[in-house]
Amino acid sequence: MVLKTFGWSFAITVLGLIAAVFYDGWTAFGVVAILAILEISLSFDNAVVNAGILKKMSAFWQKIFLTVGVLIAVFGMRLVFPVVIVAISAKMGPVEAVDLAFNQPDRYQQLVTDAHPSIASFGGMFLLMIFLDFIFEERDIQWLRWIERPLAKLGKVDMLSVCIALIVLLVSSMTFAVHAHQHGGAHADKQSTVLISGVAGLITYLVVGGLSSFFESRLEEEEEREHEEEEKAAREGKKKSAVVLAGQAAFFMFLYLEVLDASFSFDGVIGAFAVTNDIVLMALGLGIGAMYVRSLTVYLVRQGTLDDYVYLEHGAHYAIGALAVILLVTIRYEINEVITGLVGVVLIAWSFWSSVRRNKRLATEEGNSGDPDQAEVPSGV
């Protein structure tokens, strides 16, 4: 099972490390290995959240996620995205941006760093909306009840998550405006950039998430209708339309996953510059890491890990909330990537430990209820 799921990841790792050695010797080998570990540590919460979405999709779309999705993740976000950011921020053509990445890596790194406020604002708002929609939703299983129970009641207020997200964005842009005013010059127009990028992230979440939810709900309604009227549906050919609808639902969920992965990858791409500014080594290292994150996502789905360890999804969403806050804070202040990675790892480890304790408690209670001697003991004892 492990080899089948992670086989491609192992193969890409070997090929990527060999390519690094041929490209720039053993130093490049070490750099690529460090970048791969960095990407995995920063994106583990991504795998858990992705698994919660991917388990609703068919085996076919899971394969699409591992193949086409990887191409988008590796070449799109880890290679093309930084170049596009440089081209837009420096107002130059894509060919010039690519030439800059290969021949003037220091200048390329500076331009990506200058574009960080808009990147952090977009990604921070997208991730913040994911966290807020999760925490404001009423659910049967609650992890940190003292937080989740009152917030779930507040979540009944329409559009509350959008209002809070917009308030956070306004505060972030105004805070950056103070910083920009103090420094003046080229920083003076950054407030509007942060604001526009944040609104774009919010709109992206609402559009992609809304379409995904719409088609998913339509799919569930259609499946329920077919279950009740199976014979009639077969005669009238409704099964064919349901297949089309399933394809639409899966496509928009796939699109949602790709945008989610893009938002998660922002911190990895920016953090990679702390290790190297060589675009080839960045693509190799982050690409290897992205492969493992995707394989881990599929592994969690096929093993039913989220069903067995019910608090994992909670921990991952809290990690998303923390990452969103960190991204917005980095608009003005610099935060070490180690802290970013550790926050996610600690929250997920905590949720896993809580899940294990819950499973042991339920097993003990079930064992006691099945024991005649224990069953006679009064509940107050």
Sequence and secondary structure as in RCSB ss.txt:
>XXXX:A:sequence
MVLKTFGWSFAITVLGLIAAVFYDGWTAFGVVAILAILEISLSFDNAVVNAGILKKMSAFWQKIFLTVGVLIAVF
GMRLVFPVVIVAISAKMGPVEAVDLAFNQPDRYQQLVTDAHPSIASFGGMFLLMIFLDFIFEERDIQWLRWIERP
LAKLGKVDMLSVCIALIVLLVSSMTFAVHAHQHGGAHADKQSTVLISGVAGLITYLVVGGLSSFFESRLEEEEER
EHEEEEKAAREGKKKSAVVLAGQAAFFMFLYLEVLDASFSFDGVIGAFAVTNDIVLMALGLGIGAMYVRSLTVYL
VRQGTLDDYVYLEHGAHYAIGALAVILLVTIRYEINEVITGLVGVVLIAWSFWSSVRRNKRLATEEGNSGDPDQA
EVPSGV
>XXXX:A:secstr
 HHHHHHHHHHHHHHHHHHHHHHHHHHHHHHHHHHHHHHHHHHHHHHHHHHHHHTTS HHHHHHHHHHHHHIIII
IIIIIHHHHHHHHHTT  HHHHHHHHHH HHHHHHHHHHTHHHHHHHHHHHHHHHHHHHHTS  S  SSHHHHHH
HHHHTTSTTHHHHHHHHHHHHHHHHHHHHHHHH GGGGGHHHHHHHHHHHHHHHHHHHHHHHHHHHHHHHHHHHH
HHHTHHHHHHHTHHHHHHHHHHHHHHHHHHHHHHHHHHHHHHHHHHHTTT   HHHHHHHHHHHHHHHHHHHHHH
HHHTHHHHSTTHHHHHHHHHHHHHHHHHHTTTS   HHHHHHHHHHHHHHHHHHHHHHHHHHHHHHHHHT HHHH
TS TT 
